[in-house]
Amino acid sequence: MTQDFDVIGALTRFSVGTIDGRDAMMVIELATTPDEFARGIRHQMPIAMTPAHARELGNALLLAAEAAQMGEAVSSAVN
């Protein structure tokens, strides 16, 4: 199976919750091309994670948001 990692989707919506009160769950909705965005086409991706991963993700997103507001260079860090 090949993946095209050159495509960056635009986040259009997200929701979060838990699965059976034990694992964290998030559903992201995105458009994968400018044309899809303009036409209103969206793809949903449900993602389950441990509470520890959810905390790490939340903290990493906060750091990235702060860096983006300050205009720092894009990071390629992956966990």
N, C-alpha and C positions, 0 to 999 in steps of 0.2 A: 504494500500500500504506500503510495507516495503522497506527500503533503506539499501544498504550495504555501510556503511561509512568506512569500512576497506580498500577500494580500493582508491589509490591515483593515479590519471592520470598524464601523462607527457604532458605538454603544448608543442605543436609543431608549432602553428601559432596563431596569433590573428589579428583582424582588428577592427577598431573603426569608429564611425560616429554618425550621429544624425538621429532621426526619426522625420520627418516633421519640422526639425529645432528647436524642443522643448525639446525632451528627448534625452539622450545619449544612444548609442547602441554599444555593443561590441559583436563580435562573437569570441569565443575561439574554437580552434581545438585541440583535445587531443587524445592520445592513452591511453587506460585504463589498458593495461597489457604489460609486456615486449615483449610478443609474438606479440601483435598487433603493437607495435612500430617497431619491427624487420620486420614484414610483410608489413608495410606501411598502416595499417588500421587506419583510423582516424574518430573521431566523432566530429560533430560540435554542438555547443550550443550557440544560440543567446540569449543575455541578454539585456533587456531594463532597464534603470534606470533614475531617476530624475537627473538634473544637480548637485544637492547637494550630492546625493549618489555617483555620478561619481567623484566629488572632494574628498570625503571621501575615496573612494576606491583608487584613485590615491595616496593620501597622505599615506594611510596605506601600500600600496605596496612599496612606497619609503622607509618608515621606516623599513619594513621587509627586503628589499634588503640591506639596510645599516647594519642591524643586522646580516644578513647572511654573509656579507663580513667580519664582525668582529668576526664571529664564536659564536654568542650568542645562548642561548637555544631557541628551537622552542616555539612559542607562540600559545595558543589555543584561542585567542581572536576572537570573532564573533560579528558582528554588526547586 
